[in-house]
């Protein structure tokens, strides 16, 4: 049940149907979108596909490094909790 709630919240925190400018420049919602790696990937894709802008190498590299760090961190957490995972599933 918690996973479904998390996915629903991720849908609304990720700007798929709206842009980050819609949220304004300050506030909690703005910072949640800024810190969301999925939102950054969607904004990058949107700028390429809809605006025709080529992103800078630094932005693509930063996005790649942040996502790689998230994957490595999540994998380490999973490996640490793996022995007890079957009990909860």
C-alpha positions, 0 to 999 in steps of 0.5 A: 500500500505504501508503494502505491502512495509513493508512486502516486506522489511521485506522479504529482511531484514530477512535472510531466503535465506541467512545467517547473515555471508553473510552480513559481520560483520558491516554495516547497513544491519548487524545491521538490521538483528541483531535487527530483532526478526524474523531473530533471530527466523529463525537463531535459527531454522536454527541452530537446523534443519540444523546444529544440534546444541542445542541452549543455554537456555539463547538464547531461553529465550532472544528470547522469552522475546524480542518477548513477549515485542514486542507483548505486545508493539504492543498490547498496541499501537493497543489498544491506536489507536483502536478507530481511526482505523476504520476511516483509514481502 
